[in-house]
Amino acid sequence: MDQSTKAWAETLAEGAPLAQKFGKQIMRQVHTFSYEETLALEAKIQTTCSTSQDSQAAVAAFFEKKKPVFIGK
């Protein structure tokens, strides 16, 4: 595997699972939604992600200058 591809894959693997899950969901569905439906879905997903345990872990890790540990919740 190309080194840059491997580095990119590792970066993705370290990301927040919920954000990745919902990002994939939006990409799969957005072409079938109206603009208003897309905005509503995005708002719902942002609320879900921003109130998740993973979001709290990310904020705490940022202020502690540590790497976050995501649990997918």
C-alpha positions in Angstrom: 0.0 0.0 0.0 1.3 3.5 -0.9 2.6 5.3 2.3 0.3 8.3 1.8 -2.7 6.0 1.4 -1.8 4.2 4.5 -1.3 7.4 6.5 -4.7 8.6 5.3 -6.4 5.3 6.3 -4.8 5.5 9.7 -6.0 9.0 10.2 -9.6 8.0 9.3 -9.4 5.0 11.6 -8.5 7.2 14.5 -11.6 9.4 13.9 -14.8 9.5 15.9 -16.9 6.5 14.8 -20.3 8.4 15.1 -19.1 11.3 12.9 -17.8 8.8 10.3 -21.1 6.8 10.4 -23.2 9.9 10.0 -21.0 11.3 7.3 -21.4 8.2 5.3 -25.1 8.2 5.9 -25.4 11.8 4.5 -23.3 11.0 1.5 -25.5 8.0 0.7 -28.8 9.8 1.1 -28.2 13.5 0.1 -28.8 12.9 -3.6 -32.4 11.7 -2.8 -33.3 14.5 -0.5 -34.5 18.0 -1.1 -32.4 20.9 0.2 -34.7 21.3 3.2 -34.6 17.6 4.0 -30.8 17.6 3.8 -30.6 20.6 6.2 -33.0 18.9 8.6 -30.9 15.7 8.6 -27.7 17.6 9.0 -29.1 19.5 12.0 -30.3 16.2 13.6 -26.9 14.6 13.1 -25.0 17.6 14.4 -27.1 17.6 17.6 -26.6 13.9 18.0 -22.8 14.1 17.5 -22.3 17.2 19.6 -24.1 15.7 22.6 -22.4 12.3 22.4 -19.9 10.8 24.8 -17.4 10.9 22.0 -17.8 14.7 21.6 -17.3 15.1 25.3 -14.2 13.0 25.1 -12.8 15.0 22.2 -13.3 18.3 24.0 -11.7 17.0 27.2 -8.8 15.6 25.2 -8.3 18.9 23.4 -8.0 20.8 26.6 -5.8 18.2 28.2 -3.6 18.1 25.0 -4.2 14.3 24.7 -5.5 12.1 22.0 -9.2 11.3 22.4 -10.4 7.8 23.0 -13.7 7.3 21.1 -16.2 4.6 22.1 -18.8 5.2 19.4 -21.5 6.6 21.8 
